[in-house]
């Protein structure tokens, strides 16, 4: 019988921690961004919302959860 893998819950928690840290990082600049024109605010938050997909290690975490390898 296959035992449940501990990697999936740990990986899911790790992804949640990465998203939380990313959110806190960009929200910490909210006072500075609030002084900008609304179009610049829109660009800032759109880029911050999309950039975490490419800049955070979510894909390697998902791969590790499935295969136990980082690469």
PQR file with spaces between the fields and no chain letter, atoms N, CA, C, O and H, PARSE charges and radii, in Angstrom:
ATOM       1  N    UNK     1       0.848   -1.180    0.000 -0.4000 1.5000
ATOM       2  CA   UNK     1       0.000    0.000    0.000 -0.0000 2.0000
ATOM       3  C    UNK     1       0.891    1.239    0.000  0.5500 1.7000
ATOM       4  O    UNK     1       1.884    1.297    0.725 -0.5500 1.4000
ATOM       5  N    UNK     2       0.534    2.217   -0.808 -0.4000 1.5000
ATOM       6  CA   UNK     2       1.298    3.461   -0.867 -0.0000 2.0000
ATOM       7  C    UNK     2       0.981    4.341    0.329  0.5500 1.7000
ATOM       8  O    UNK     2      -0.179    4.587    0.661 -0.5500 1.4000
ATOM       9  H    UNK     2      -0.272    2.170   -1.397  0.4000 1.0000
ATOM      10  N    UNK     3       2.034    4.801    0.956 -0.4000 1.5000
ATOM      11  CA   UNK     3       1.849    5.742    2.059 -0.0000 2.0000
ATOM      12  C    UNK     3       1.697    7.144    1.497  0.5500 1.7000
ATOM      13  O    UNK     3       2.283    7.455    0.460 -0.5500 1.4000
ATOM      14  H    UNK     3       2.976    4.602    0.686  0.4000 1.0000
ATOM      15  N    UNK     4       0.923    7.997    2.157 -0.4000 1.5000
ATOM      16  CA   UNK     4       0.779    9.378    1.679 -0.0000 2.0000
ATOM      17  C    UNK     4       2.131   10.098    1.714  0.5500 1.7000
ATOM      18  O    UNK     4       2.926    9.915    2.636 -0.5500 1.4000
ATOM      19  H    UNK     4       0.447    7.744    2.999  0.4000 1.0000
ATOM      20  N    UNK     5       2.365   10.902    0.707 -0.4000 1.5000
ATOM      21  CA   UNK     5       3.612   11.652    0.624 -0.0000 2.0000
ATOM      22  C    UNK     5       3.523   12.887    1.513  0.5500 1.7000
ATOM      23  O    UNK     5       2.510   13.587    1.514 -0.5500 1.4000
ATOM      24  H    UNK     5       1.719   11.050   -0.042  0.4000 1.0000
ATOM      25  N    UNK     6       4.572   13.148    2.257 -0.4000 1.5000
ATOM      26  CA   UNK     6       4.626   14.335    3.107 -0.0000 2.0000
ATOM      27  C    UNK     6       5.026   15.558    2.287  0.5500 1.7000
ATOM      28  O    UNK     6       4.879   16.686    2.758 -0.5500 1.4000
ATOM      29  H    UNK     6       5.395   12.580    2.256  0.4000 1.0000
ATOM      30  N    UNK     7       5.532   15.354    1.063 -0.4000 1.5000
ATOM      31  CA   UNK     7       6.018   16.470    0.254 -0.0000 2.0000
ATOM      32  C    UNK     7       4.884   17.387   -0.200  0.5500 1.7000
ATOM      33  O    UNK     7       5.082   18.598   -0.293 -0.5500 1.4000
ATOM      34  H    UNK     7       5.651   14.438    0.681  0.4000 1.0000
ATOM      35  N    UNK     8       3.718   16.848   -0.480 -0.4000 1.5000
ATOM      36  CA   UNK     8       2.627   17.673   -0.991 -0.0000 2.0000
ATOM      37  C    UNK     8       2.120   18.678    0.039  0.5500 1.7000
ATOM      38  O    UNK     8       1.969   19.851   -0.304 -0.5500 1.4000
ATOM      39  H    UNK     8       3.557   15.864   -0.403  0.4000 1.0000
ATOM      40  N    UNK     9       1.852   18.284    1.280 -0.4000 1.5000
ATOM      41  CA   UNK     9       1.428   19.302    2.253 -0.0000 2.0000
ATOM      42  C    UNK     9       2.541   20.304    2.567  0.5500 1.7000
ATOM      43  O    UNK     9       2.278   21.495    2.737 -0.5500 1.4000
ATOM      44  H    UNK     9       1.974   17.332    1.559  0.4000 1.0000
ATOM      45  N    UNK    10       3.780   19.820    2.644 -0.4000 1.5000
ATOM      46  CA   UNK    10       4.903   20.719    2.924 -0.0000 2.0000
ATOM      47  C    UNK    10       5.088   21.685    1.760  0.5500 1.7000
ATOM      48  O    UNK    10       5.307   22.877    1.977 -0.5500 1.4000
ATOM      49  H    UNK    10       3.993   18.853    2.506  0.4000 1.0000
ATOM      50  N    UNK    11       5.003   21.189    0.532 -0.4000 1.5000
ATOM      51  CA   UNK    11       5.137   22.052   -0.640 -0.0000 2.0000
ATOM      52  C    UNK    11       4.020   23.074   -0.720  0.5500 1.7000
ATOM      53  O    UNK    11       4.266   24.230   -1.062 -0.5500 1.4000
ATOM      54  H    UNK    11       4.825   20.221    0.356  0.4000 1.0000
ATOM      55  N    UNK    12       2.798   22.671   -0.414 -0.4000 1.5000
ATOM      56  CA   UNK    12       1.673   23.606   -0.428 -0.0000 2.0000
ATOM      57  C    UNK    12       1.869   24.706    0.604  0.5500 1.7000
ATOM      58  O    UNK    12       1.607   25.877    0.327 -0.5500 1.4000
ATOM      59  H    UNK    12       2.597   21.731   -0.137  0.4000 1.0000
ATOM      60  N    UNK    13       2.329   24.332    1.789 -0.4000 1.5000
ATOM      61  CA   UNK    13       2.603   25.351    2.814 -0.0000 2.0000
ATOM      62  C    UNK    13       3.736   26.270    2.390  0.5500 1.7000
ATOM      63  O    UNK    13       3.689   27.474    2.640 -0.5500 1.4000
ATOM      64  H    UNK    13       2.543   23.381    2.013  0.4000 1.0000
ATOM      65  N    UNK    14       4.749   25.709    1.753 -0.4000 1.5000
ATOM      66  CA   UNK    14       5.869   26.515    1.281 -0.0000 2.0000
ATOM      67  C    UNK    14       5.405   27.519    0.228  0.5500 1.7000
ATOM      68  O    UNK    14       5.833   28.673    0.244 -0.5500 1.4000
ATOM      69  H    UNK    14       4.787   24.731    1.550  0.4000 1.0000
ATOM      70  N    UNK    15       4.545   27.097   -0.673 -0.4000 1.5000
ATOM      71  CA   UNK    15       4.008   28.021   -1.677 -0.0000 2.0000
ATOM      72  C    UNK    15       3.189   29.122   -1.010  0.5500 1.7000
ATOM      73  O    UNK    15       3.284   30.284   -1.407 -0.5500 1.4000
ATOM      74  H    UNK    15       4.197   26.159   -0.687  0.4000 1.0000
ATOM      75  N    UNK    16       2.394   28.778   -0.012 -0.4000 1.5000
ATOM      76  CA   UNK    16       1.622   29.796    0.711 -0.0000 2.0000
ATOM      77  C    UNK    16       2.535   30.796    1.413  0.5500 1.7000
ATOM      78  O    UNK    16       2.241   31.992    1.443 -0.5500 1.4000
ATOM      79  H    UNK    16       2.318   27.835    0.310  0.4000 1.0000
ATOM      80  N    UNK    17       3.633   30.316    1.975 -0.4000 1.5000
ATOM      81  CA   UNK    17       4.588   31.207    2.632 -0.0000 2.0000
ATOM      82  C    UNK    17       5.232   32.139    1.607  0.5500 1.7000
ATOM      83  O    UNK    17       5.405   33.328    1.876 -0.5500 1.4000
ATOM      84  H    UNK    17       3.872   29.345    1.951  0.4000 1.0000
ATOM      85  N    UNK    18       5.584   31.616    0.446 -0.4000 1.5000
ATOM      86  CA   UNK    18       6.181   32.450   -0.605 -0.0000 2.0000
ATOM      87  C    UNK    18       5.203   33.536   -1.044  0.5500 1.7000
ATOM      88  O    UNK    18       5.598   34.693   -1.193 -0.5500 1.4000
ATOM      89  H    UNK    18       5.443   30.651    0.228  0.4000 1.0000
ATOM      90  N    UNK    19       3.943   33.186   -1.252 -0.4000 1.5000
ATOM      91  CA   UNK    19       2.932   34.162   -1.652 -0.0000 2.0000
ATOM      92  C    UNK    19       2.733   35.201   -0.554  0.5500 1.7000
ATOM      93  O    UNK    19       2.605   36.389   -0.852 -0.5500 1.4000
ATOM      94  H    UNK    19       3.622   32.246   -1.131  0.4000 1.0000
ATOM      95  N    UNK    20       2.706   34.784    0.694 -0.4000 1.5000
ATOM      96  CA   UNK    20       2.550   35.721    1.809 -0.0000 2.0000
ATOM      97  C    UNK    20       3.721   36.691    1.884  0.5500 1.7000
ATOM      98  O    UNK    20       3.523   37.894    2.055 -0.5500 1.4000
ATOM      99  H    UNK    20       2.811   33.819    0.935  0.4000 1.0000
ATOM     100  N    UNK    21       4.945   36.172    1.756 -0.4000 1.5000
ATOM     101  CA   UNK    21       6.118   37.050    1.795 -0.0000 2.0000
ATOM     102  C    UNK    21       6.125   38.028    0.623  0.5500 1.7000
ATOM     103  O    UNK    21       6.476   39.196    0.790 -0.5500 1.4000
ATOM     104  H    UNK    21       5.106   35.195    1.617  0.4000 1.0000
ATOM     105  N    UNK    22       5.743   37.560   -0.552 -0.4000 1.5000
ATOM     106  CA   UNK    22       5.666   38.426   -1.726 -0.0000 2.0000
ATOM     107  C    UNK    22       4.646   39.542   -1.499  0.5500 1.7000
ATOM     108  O    UNK    22       4.901   40.699   -1.833 -0.5500 1.4000
ATOM     109  H    UNK    22       5.458   36.611   -0.689  0.4000 1.0000
ATOM     110  N    UNK    23       3.507   39.195   -0.938 -0.4000 1.5000
ATOM     111  CA   UNK    23       2.459   40.180   -0.666 -0.0000 2.0000
ATOM     112  C    UNK    23       2.924   41.218    0.349  0.5500 1.7000
ATOM     113  O    UNK    23       2.706   42.416    0.163 -0.5500 1.4000
ATOM     114  H    UNK    23       3.300   38.255   -0.667  0.4000 1.0000
ATOM     115  N    UNK    24       3.556   40.765    1.410 -0.4000 1.5000
ATOM     116  CA   UNK    24       4.047   41.689    2.434 -0.0000 2.0000
ATOM     117  C    UNK    24       5.117   42.610    1.851  0.5500 1.7000
ATOM     118  O    UNK    24       5.140   43.804    2.152 -0.5500 1.4000
ATOM     119  H    UNK    24       3.733   39.792    1.561  0.4000 1.0000
ATOM     120  N    UNK    25       5.994   42.065    1.026 -0.4000 1.5000
ATOM     121  CA   UNK    25       7.047   42.867    0.411 -0.0000 2.0000
ATOM     122  C    UNK    25       6.462   43.999   -0.422  0.5500 1.7000
ATOM     123  O    UNK    25       6.857   45.153   -0.254 -0.5500 1.4000
ATOM     124  H    UNK    25       5.976   41.096    0.782  0.4000 1.0000
ATOM     125  N    UNK    26       5.540   43.694   -1.305 -0.4000 1.5000
ATOM     126  CA   UNK    26       4.992   44.729   -2.170 -0.0000 2.0000
ATOM     127  C    UNK    26       3.987   45.624   -1.459  0.5500 1.7000
ATOM     128  O    UNK    26       3.835   46.785   -1.838 -0.5500 1.4000
ATOM     129  H    UNK    26       5.219   42.757   -1.441  0.4000 1.0000
ATOM     130  N    UNK    27       3.311   45.132   -0.460 -0.4000 1.5000
ATOM     131  CA   UNK    27       2.405   45.979    0.305 -0.0000 2.0000
ATOM     132  C    UNK    27       3.178   46.967    1.170  0.5500 1.7000
ATOM     133  O    UNK    27       2.651   48.022    1.522 -0.5500 1.4000
ATOM     134  H    UNK    27       3.435   44.188   -0.152  0.4000 1.0000
ATOM     135  N    UNK    28       4.419   46.641    1.518 -0.4000 1.5000
ATOM     136  CA   UNK    28       5.217   47.565    2.331 -0.0000 2.0000
ATOM     137  C    UNK    28       5.556   48.842    1.570  0.5500 1.7000
ATOM     138  O    UNK    28       5.908   49.851    2.182 -0.5500 1.4000
ATOM     139  H    UNK    28       4.848   45.784    1.233  0.4000 1.0000
ATOM     140  N    UNK    29       5.453   48.811    0.253 -0.4000 1.5000
ATOM     141  CA   UNK    29       5.692   50.006   -0.555 -0.0000 2.0000
ATOM     142  C    UNK    29       4.409   50.780   -0.832  0.5500 1.7000
ATOM     143  O    UNK    29       4.433   51.737   -1.605 -0.5500 1.4000
ATOM     144  H    UNK    29       5.167   47.992   -0.244  0.4000 1.0000
ATOM     145  N    UNK    30       3.314   50.401   -0.236 -0.4000 1.5000
ATOM     146  CA   UNK    30       2.023   51.010   -0.562 -0.0000 2.0000
ATOM     147  C    UNK    30       1.962   52.499   -0.220  0.5500 1.7000
ATOM     148  O    UNK    30       1.291   53.252   -0.925 -0.5500 1.4000
ATOM     149  H    UNK    30       3.294   49.623    0.392  0.4000 1.0000
ATOM     150  N    UNK    31       2.636   52.942    0.832 -0.4000 1.5000
ATOM     151  CA   UNK    31       2.636   54.368    1.148 -0.0000 2.0000
ATOM     152  C    UNK    31       3.308   55.179    0.049  0.5500 1.7000
ATOM     153  O    UNK    31       2.826   56.250   -0.319 -0.5500 1.4000
ATOM     154  H    UNK    31       3.181   52.330    1.404  0.4000 1.0000
ATOM     155  N    UNK    32       4.405   54.679   -0.468 -0.4000 1.5000
ATOM     156  CA   UNK    32       5.106   55.372   -1.545 -0.0000 2.0000
ATOM     157  C    UNK    32       4.297   55.338   -2.840  0.5500 1.7000
ATOM     158  O    UNK    32       4.248   56.321   -3.578 -0.5500 1.4000
ATOM     159  H    UNK    32       4.797   53.809   -0.169  0.4000 1.0000
ATOM     160  N    UNK    33       3.674   54.214   -3.103 -0.4000 1.5000
ATOM     161  CA   UNK    33       2.895   54.070   -4.329 -0.0000 2.0000
ATOM     162  C    UNK    33       1.636   54.929   -4.270  0.5500 1.7000
ATOM     163  O    UNK    33       1.159   55.391   -5.307 -0.5500 1.4000
ATOM     164  H    UNK    33       3.714   53.414   -2.503  0.4000 1.0000
ATOM     165  N    UNK    34       1.098   55.147   -3.098 -0.4000 1.5000
ATOM     166  CA   UNK    34      -0.135   55.923   -2.942 -0.0000 2.0000
ATOM     167  C    UNK    34       0.041   57.365   -3.395  0.5500 1.7000
ATOM     168  O    UNK    34      -0.942   58.028   -3.727 -0.5500 1.4000
ATOM     169  H    UNK    34       1.485   54.772   -2.255  0.4000 1.0000
ATOM     170  N    UNK    35       1.264   57.860   -3.414 -0.4000 1.5000
ATOM     171  CA   UNK    35       1.503   59.247   -3.831 -0.0000 2.0000
ATOM     172  C    UNK    35       1.607   59.374   -5.352  0.5500 1.7000
ATOM     173  O    UNK    35       1.644   60.487   -5.875 -0.5500 1.4000
ATOM     174  H    UNK    35       2.062   57.322   -3.144  0.4000 1.0000
ATOM     175  N    UNK    36       1.654   58.260   -6.056 -0.4000 1.5000
ATOM     176  CA   UNK    36       1.774   58.278   -7.511 -0.0000 2.0000
ATOM     177  C    UNK    36       0.420   58.486   -8.179  0.5500 1.7000
ATOM     178  O    UNK    36      -0.632   58.329   -7.559 -0.5500 1.4000
ATOM     179  H    UNK    36       1.624   57.355   -5.631  0.4000 1.0000
ATOM     180  N    UNK    37       0.475   58.842   -9.453 -0.4000 1.5000
ATOM     181  CA   UNK    37      -0.744   58.965  -10.256 -0.0000 2.0000
ATOM     182  C    UNK    37      -1.417   57.594  -10.328  0.5500 1.7000
ATOM     183  O    UNK    37      -0.741   56.568  -10.241 -0.5500 1.4000
ATOM     184  H    UNK    37       1.330   58.969   -9.957  0.4000 1.0000
ATOM     185  N    UNK    38      -2.730   57.568  -10.484 -0.4000 1.5000
ATOM     186  CA   UNK    38      -3.455   56.295  -10.436 -0.0000 2.0000
ATOM     187  C    UNK    38      -3.026   55.338  -11.528  0.5500 1.7000
ATOM     188  O    UNK    38      -3.077   54.125  -11.329 -0.5500 1.4000
ATOM     189  H    UNK    38      -3.279   58.401  -10.554  0.4000 1.0000
ATOM     190  N    UNK    39      -2.604   55.848  -12.679 -0.4000 1.5000
ATOM     191  CA   UNK    39      -2.163   54.944  -13.735 -0.0000 2.0000
ATOM     192  C    UNK    39      -0.852   54.256  -13.357  0.5500 1.7000
ATOM     193  O    UNK    39      -0.653   53.084  -13.674 -0.5500 1.4000
ATOM     194  H    UNK    39      -2.563   56.834  -12.840  0.4000 1.0000
ATOM     195  N    UNK    40       0.034   54.976  -12.688 -0.4000 1.5000
ATOM     196  CA   UNK    40       1.276   54.367  -12.226 -0.0000 2.0000
ATOM     197  C    UNK    40       1.008   53.350  -11.125  0.5500 1.7000
ATOM     198  O    UNK    40       1.685   52.326  -11.041 -0.5500 1.4000
ATOM     199  H    UNK    40      -0.128   55.929  -12.431  0.4000 1.0000
ATOM     200  N    UNK    41       0.022   53.631  -10.283 -0.4000 1.5000
ATOM     201  CA   UNK    41      -0.370   52.652   -9.267 -0.0000 2.0000
ATOM     202  C    UNK    41      -0.894   51.381   -9.921  0.5500 1.7000
ATOM     203  O    UNK    41      -0.570   50.275   -9.489 -0.5500 1.4000
ATOM     204  H    UNK    41      -0.528   54.463  -10.351  0.4000 1.0000
ATOM     205  N    UNK    42      -1.696   51.540  -10.953 -0.4000 1.5000
ATOM     206  CA   UNK    42      -2.244   50.392  -11.672 -0.0000 2.0000
ATOM     207  C    UNK    42      -1.118   49.545  -12.268  0.5500 1.7000
ATOM     208  O    UNK    42      -1.133   48.318  -12.159 -0.5500 1.4000
ATOM     209  H    UNK    42      -1.959   52.439  -11.304  0.4000 1.0000
ATOM     210  N    UNK    43      -0.146   50.203  -12.894 -0.4000 1.5000
ATOM     211  CA   UNK    43       0.981   49.487  -13.481 -0.0000 2.0000
ATOM     212  C    UNK    43       1.780   48.777  -12.392  0.5500 1.7000
ATOM     213  O    UNK    43       2.155   47.617  -12.563 -0.5500 1.4000
ATOM     214  H    UNK    43      -0.134   51.199  -12.983  0.4000 1.0000
ATOM     215  N    UNK    44       2.045   49.452  -11.279 -0.4000 1.5000
ATOM     216  CA   UNK    44       2.819   48.860  -10.180 -0.0000 2.0000
ATOM     217  C    UNK    44       2.152   47.592   -9.655  0.5500 1.7000
ATOM     218  O    UNK    44       2.796   46.549   -9.540 -0.5500 1.4000
ATOM     219  H    UNK    44       1.740   50.394  -11.140  0.4000 1.0000
ATOM     220  N    UNK    45       0.869   47.683   -9.340 -0.4000 1.5000
ATOM     221  CA   UNK    45       0.192   46.530   -8.756 -0.0000 2.0000
ATOM     222  C    UNK    45      -0.031   45.416   -9.776  0.5500 1.7000
ATOM     223  O    UNK    45      -0.024   44.240   -9.414 -0.5500 1.4000
ATOM     224  H    UNK    45       0.347   48.531   -9.433  0.4000 1.0000
ATOM     225  N    UNK    46      -0.227   45.771  -11.043 -0.4000 1.5000
ATOM     226  CA   UNK    46      -0.359   44.741  -12.074 -0.0000 2.0000
ATOM     227  C    UNK    46       0.962   43.987  -12.236  0.5500 1.7000
ATOM     228  O    UNK    46       0.974   42.758  -12.300 -0.5500 1.4000
ATOM     229  H    UNK    46      -0.232   46.726  -11.338  0.4000 1.0000
ATOM     230  N    UNK    47       2.065   44.719  -12.301 -0.4000 1.5000
ATOM     231  CA   UNK    47       3.372   44.071  -12.421 -0.0000 2.0000
ATOM     232  C    UNK    47       3.715   43.255  -11.177  0.5500 1.7000
ATOM     233  O    UNK    47       4.247   42.150  -11.285 -0.5500 1.4000
ATOM     234  H    UNK    47       2.055   45.718  -12.248  0.4000 1.0000
ATOM     235  N    UNK    48       3.416   43.791  -10.009 -0.4000 1.5000
ATOM     236  CA   UNK    48       3.684   43.050   -8.771 -0.0000 2.0000
ATOM     237  C    UNK    48       2.837   41.781   -8.698  0.5500 1.7000
ATOM     238  O    UNK    48       3.293   40.753   -8.197 -0.5500 1.4000
ATOM     239  H    UNK    48       2.984   44.688   -9.921  0.4000 1.0000
ATOM     240  N    UNK    49       1.618   41.853   -9.193 -0.4000 1.5000
ATOM     241  CA   UNK    49       0.746   40.692   -9.170 -0.0000 2.0000
ATOM     242  C    UNK    49       1.156   39.618  -10.156  0.5500 1.7000
ATOM     243  O    UNK    49       0.961   38.430   -9.900 -0.5500 1.4000
ATOM     244  H    UNK    49       1.247   42.688   -9.601  0.4000 1.0000
ATOM     245  N    UNK    50       1.722   40.024  -11.281 -0.4000 1.5000
ATOM     246  CA   UNK    50       2.138   39.055  -12.286 -0.0000 2.0000
ATOM     247  C    UNK    50       3.579   38.597  -12.112  0.5500 1.7000
ATOM     248  O    UNK    50       3.914   37.467  -12.469 -0.5500 1.4000
ATOM     249  H    UNK    50       1.880   40.989  -11.490  0.4000 1.0000
ATOM     250  N    UNK    51       4.431   39.451  -11.574 -0.4000 1.5000
ATOM     251  CA   UNK    51       5.857   39.147  -11.494 -0.0000 2.0000
ATOM     252  C    UNK    51       6.156   37.978  -10.568  0.5500 1.7000
ATOM     253  O    UNK    51       7.151   37.284  -10.777 -0.5500 1.4000
ATOM     254  H    UNK    51       4.159   40.369  -11.284  0.4000 1.0000
ATOM     255  N    UNK    52       5.355   37.739   -9.579 -0.4000 1.5000
ATOM     256  CA   UNK    52       5.660   36.648   -8.649 -0.0000 2.0000
ATOM     257  C    UNK    52       5.625   35.300   -9.356  0.5500 1.7000
ATOM     258  O    UNK    52       6.245   34.337   -8.905 -0.5500 1.4000
ATOM     259  H    UNK    52       4.547   38.303   -9.409  0.4000 1.0000
ATOM     260  N    UNK    53       4.897   35.237  -10.468 -0.4000 1.5000
ATOM     261  CA   UNK    53       4.838   33.983  -11.223 -0.0000 2.0000
ATOM     262  C    UNK    53       6.217   33.630  -11.768  0.5500 1.7000
ATOM     263  O    UNK    53       6.607   32.462  -11.770 -0.5500 1.4000
ATOM     264  H    UNK    53       4.393   36.020  -10.835  0.4000 1.0000
ATOM     265  N    UNK    54       6.965   34.651  -12.235 -0.4000 1.5000
ATOM     266  CA   UNK    54       8.278   34.404  -12.829 -0.0000 2.0000
ATOM     267  C    UNK    54       9.419   34.528  -11.838  0.5500 1.7000
ATOM     268  O    UNK    54      10.473   33.925  -12.040 -0.5500 1.4000
ATOM     269  H    UNK    54       6.649   35.600  -12.233  0.4000 1.0000
ATOM     270  N    UNK    55       9.237   35.292  -10.775 -0.4000 1.5000
ATOM     271  CA   UNK    55      10.349   35.577   -9.889 -0.0000 2.0000
ATOM     272  C    UNK    55      10.407   34.706   -8.642  0.5500 1.7000
ATOM     273  O    UNK    55      11.423   34.694   -7.947 -0.5500 1.4000
ATOM     274  H    UNK    55       8.381   35.782  -10.611  0.4000 1.0000
ATOM     275  N    UNK    56       9.363   33.996   -8.357 -0.4000 1.5000
ATOM     276  CA   UNK    56       9.374   33.132   -7.180 -0.0000 2.0000
ATOM     277  C    UNK    56       9.579   31.683   -7.612  0.5500 1.7000
ATOM     278  O    UNK    56       9.279   31.331   -8.752 -0.5500 1.4000
ATOM     279  H    UNK    56       8.538   34.005   -8.923  0.4000 1.0000
ATOM     280  N    UNK    57      10.076   30.858   -6.732 -0.4000 1.5000
ATOM     281  CA   UNK    57      10.403   29.470   -7.101 -0.0000 2.0000
ATOM     282  C    UNK    57       9.208   28.515   -7.029  0.5500 1.7000
ATOM     283  O    UNK    57       9.336   27.407   -6.507 -0.5500 1.4000
ATOM     284  H    UNK    57      10.320   31.144   -5.805  0.4000 1.0000
ATOM     285  N    UNK    58       8.070   28.926   -7.539 -0.4000 1.5000
ATOM     286  CA   UNK    58       6.892   28.071   -7.450 -0.0000 2.0000
ATOM     287  C    UNK    58       7.026   26.833   -8.338  0.5500 1.7000
ATOM     288  O    UNK    58       6.669   25.733   -7.916 -0.5500 1.4000
ATOM     289  H    UNK    58       7.966   29.825   -7.963  0.4000 1.0000
ATOM     290  N    UNK    59       7.530   26.998   -9.551 -0.4000 1.5000
ATOM     291  CA   UNK    59       7.653   25.847  -10.442 -0.0000 2.0000
ATOM     292  C    UNK    59       8.590   24.780   -9.882  0.5500 1.7000
ATOM     293  O    UNK    59       8.236   23.601   -9.916 -0.5500 1.4000
ATOM     294  H    UNK    59       7.819   27.891   -9.893  0.4000 1.0000
ATOM     295  N    UNK    60       9.794   25.143   -9.359 -0.4000 1.5000
ATOM     296  CA   UNK    60      10.631   24.102   -8.748 -0.0000 2.0000
ATOM     297  C    UNK    60       9.984   23.443   -7.535  0.5500 1.7000
ATOM     298  O    UNK    60      10.194   22.253   -7.297 -0.5500 1.4000
ATOM     299  H    UNK    60      10.082   26.100   -9.331  0.4000 1.0000
ATOM     300  N    UNK    61       9.205   24.194   -6.769 -0.4000 1.5000
ATOM     301  CA   UNK    61       8.524   23.608   -5.607 -0.0000 2.0000
ATOM     302  C    UNK    61       7.503   22.569   -6.083  0.5500 1.7000
ATOM     303  O    UNK    61       7.412   21.476   -5.523 -0.5500 1.4000
ATOM     304  H    UNK    61       9.035   25.160   -6.962  0.4000 1.0000
ATOM     305  N    UNK    62       6.741   22.921   -7.118 -0.4000 1.5000
ATOM     306  CA   UNK    62       5.761   21.970   -7.655 -0.0000 2.0000
ATOM     307  C    UNK    62       6.446   20.733   -8.208  0.5500 1.7000
ATOM     308  O    UNK    62       5.961   19.617   -8.020 -0.5500 1.4000
ATOM     309  H    UNK    62       6.815   23.809   -7.572  0.4000 1.0000
ATOM     310  N    UNK    63       7.570   20.921   -8.888 -0.4000 1.5000
ATOM     311  CA   UNK    63       8.312   19.779   -9.428 -0.0000 2.0000
ATOM     312  C    UNK    63       8.814   18.883   -8.300  0.5500 1.7000
ATOM     313  O    UNK    63       8.744   17.658   -8.397 -0.5500 1.4000
ATOM     314  H    UNK    63       7.964   21.827   -9.041  0.4000 1.0000
ATOM     315  N    UNK    64       9.318   19.494   -7.233 -0.4000 1.5000
ATOM     316  CA   UNK    64       9.813   18.724   -6.085 -0.0000 2.0000
ATOM     317  C    UNK    64       8.673   17.942   -5.447  0.5500 1.7000
ATOM     318  O    UNK    64       8.859   16.798   -5.035 -0.5500 1.4000
ATOM     319  H    UNK    64       9.375   20.489   -7.154  0.4000 1.0000
ATOM     320  N    UNK    65       7.502   18.548   -5.363 -0.4000 1.5000
ATOM     321  CA   UNK    65       6.365   17.861   -4.760 -0.0000 2.0000
ATOM     322  C    UNK    65       5.995   16.602   -5.551  0.5500 1.7000
ATOM     323  O    UNK    65       5.577   15.602   -4.966 -0.5500 1.4000
ATOM     324  H    UNK    65       7.350   19.478   -5.698  0.4000 1.0000
ATOM     325  N    UNK    66       6.147   16.648   -6.867 -0.4000 1.5000
ATOM     326  CA   UNK    66       5.768   15.527   -7.711 -0.0000 2.0000
ATOM     327  C    UNK    66       6.861   14.474   -7.879  0.5500 1.7000
ATOM     328  O    UNK    66       6.572   13.279   -7.921 -0.5500 1.4000
ATOM     329  H    UNK    66       6.486   17.460   -7.343  0.4000 1.0000
ATOM     330  N    UNK    67       8.129   14.923   -7.976 -0.4000 1.5000
ATOM     331  CA   UNK    67       9.195   13.992   -8.376 -0.0000 2.0000
ATOM     332  C    UNK    67      10.336   13.860   -7.373  0.5500 1.7000
ATOM     333  O    UNK    67      11.199   13.002   -7.562 -0.5500 1.4000
ATOM     334  H    UNK    67       8.364   15.894   -7.941  0.4000 1.0000
ATOM     335  N    UNK    68      10.380   14.640   -6.352 -0.4000 1.5000
ATOM     336  CA   UNK    68      11.459   14.723   -5.353 -0.0000 2.0000
ATOM     337  C    UNK    68      12.730   15.324   -5.920  0.5500 1.7000
ATOM     338  O    UNK    68      13.770   15.279   -5.261 -0.5500 1.4000
ATOM     339  H    UNK    68       9.679   15.337   -6.198  0.4000 1.0000
ATOM     340  N    UNK    69      12.682   15.884   -7.120 -0.4000 1.5000
ATOM     341  CA   UNK    69      13.854   16.554   -7.690 -0.0000 2.0000
ATOM     342  C    UNK    69      13.530   18.035   -7.842  0.5500 1.7000
ATOM     343  O    UNK    69      12.381   18.398   -8.093 -0.5500 1.4000
ATOM     344  H    UNK    69      11.838   15.921   -7.655  0.4000 1.0000
ATOM     345  N    UNK    70      14.548   18.901   -7.690 -0.4000 1.5000
ATOM     346  CA   UNK    70      14.369   20.345   -7.851 -0.0000 2.0000
ATOM     347  C    UNK    70      14.497   20.736   -9.310  0.5500 1.7000
ATOM     348  O    UNK    70      13.915   21.736   -9.730 -0.5500 1.4000
ATOM     349  H    UNK    70      15.482   18.606   -7.486  0.4000 1.0000
ATOM     350  N    UNK    71      15.245   19.968  -10.094 -0.4000 1.5000
ATOM     351  CA   UNK    71      15.455   20.326  -11.512 -0.0000 2.0000
ATOM     352  C    UNK    71      14.929   19.253  -12.421  0.5500 1.7000
ATOM     353  O    UNK    71      15.018   19.380  -13.642 -0.5500 1.4000
ATOM     354  H    UNK    71      15.717   19.155   -9.753  0.4000 1.0000
